[in-house]
Amino acid sequence: MWLWRLDPVKGYSVRGAYQLLTSHPSDSLDAAADLIWHKQVSLKVSIFAWRLLRERLPTKTNLAIRGIITPEA
């Protein structure tokens, strides 16, 4: 049986996973790689976590930095 230990009452949530991934310092990316690319983690979750940790998600801030949208958009 798998148990999400971060919140055993409510169980797994995307918000909980996001907070867990973003709460760690960026120098632990190599340590997180084993968890991100684990064979029992679905590919779409692995790719999302990889992009999240490397700040490659298409957020408004990231799109503005890359010049895709204007900062005022």
Buried (B, 14 or more C-beta within 10 A) or exposed (E): EEEBEEEEEEEEEEEBBEEBBEEEEEEEEEEBBEEBEEEEEEEEEBEBBBEBBEEEEEEEEBBBEEEEEEEEE
